[in-house]
């Protein structure tokens, strides 16, 4: 095993290993920026959706009407406590 470790110690490192850390960290930073942008986009979409729902619900609200019985031929339900 000592011979194998000496061989590995004598071998030269590939040049790509020197830049591996930089590439990994740059990719992680890019993913973090994308995740933050996605969160902001989702929050904006939710705000616009809720705001549009409030505006549409208040602007186009029909007047309240009391519900009529389903049919006048059916007797009142014994559970109806009016």
C-alpha positions as CSV (number, residue, x, y, z in Angstrom):
1,X,0.0,0.0,0.0
2,X,2.9,2.3,0.7
3,X,4.1,1.9,-2.9
4,X,0.7,2.8,-4.2
5,X,0.6,6.0,-2.1
6,X,4.0,7.0,-3.4
7,X,2.8,6.5,-7.0
8,X,-0.2,8.7,-6.3
9,X,2.0,11.3,-4.6
10,X,4.3,11.4,-7.6
11,X,1.4,11.7,-10.1
12,X,0.5,15.2,-11.3
13,X,-3.0,16.5,-10.6
14,X,-5.2,17.3,-13.6
15,X,-5.6,21.0,-14.2
16,X,-9.4,20.7,-14.1
17,X,-9.3,19.9,-10.4
18,X,-7.8,23.3,-9.7
19,X,-10.9,25.0,-11.0
20,X,-13.5,22.5,-9.7
21,X,-14.2,24.4,-6.5
22,X,-14.7,27.7,-8.3
23,X,-17.1,26.1,-10.7
24,X,-19.1,24.4,-8.0
25,X,-19.4,27.6,-5.9
26,X,-20.4,29.7,-8.9
27,X,-23.1,27.2,-9.8
28,X,-24.4,27.2,-6.2
29,X,-24.5,31.0,-6.2
30,X,-26.4,31.0,-9.5
31,X,-28.9,28.6,-8.1
32,X,-29.4,30.7,-5.0
33,X,-30.1,33.8,-7.2
34,X,-32.5,31.9,-9.3
35,X,-34.4,30.6,-6.2
36,X,-34.6,34.1,-4.8
37,X,-35.9,35.4,-8.1
38,X,-38.5,32.6,-8.2
39,X,-39.7,33.4,-4.7
40,X,-40.2,37.1,-5.6
41,X,-42.0,36.2,-8.8
42,X,-44.4,33.8,-6.9
43,X,-45.0,36.5,-4.3
44,X,-45.8,39.1,-7.0
45,X,-48.2,36.6,-8.8
46,X,-50.0,35.9,-5.5
47,X,-50.3,39.6,-4.7
48,X,-51.7,40.3,-8.2
49,X,-54.1,37.4,-8.0
50,X,-55.4,38.3,-4.6
51,X,-55.7,42.0,-5.5
52,X,-57.6,41.1,-8.6
53,X,-59.9,38.8,-6.7
54,X,-60.7,41.5,-4.2
55,X,-61.3,44.1,-6.9
56,X,-63.5,41.8,-9.0
57,X,-65.4,40.6,-5.9
58,X,-66.2,44.1,-4.7
59,X,-66.9,45.7,-8.1
60,X,-69.1,42.9,-9.5
61,X,-70.9,41.8,-6.4
62,X,-74.6,41.0,-7.1
63,X,-77.2,42.1,-4.6
64,X,-78.1,39.6,-1.9
65,X,-81.3,37.7,-2.5
66,X,-83.0,35.3,0.0
67,X,-83.2,31.7,-1.2
68,X,-86.6,30.3,-2.0
69,X,-87.6,26.8,-1.1
70,X,-86.9,24.2,-3.7
71,X,-90.5,23.4,-4.3
72,X,-93.7,24.7,-2.7
73,X,-95.2,21.2,-2.6
74,X,-92.7,19.7,-0.2
75,X,-93.6,20.2,3.5
76,X,-91.2,22.0,5.7
77,X,-88.5,19.9,7.2
78,X,-88.9,18.8,10.8
79,X,-85.3,19.9,11.3
80,X,-86.1,23.5,10.1
81,X,-86.1,25.6,13.3
82,X,-87.5,28.8,11.9
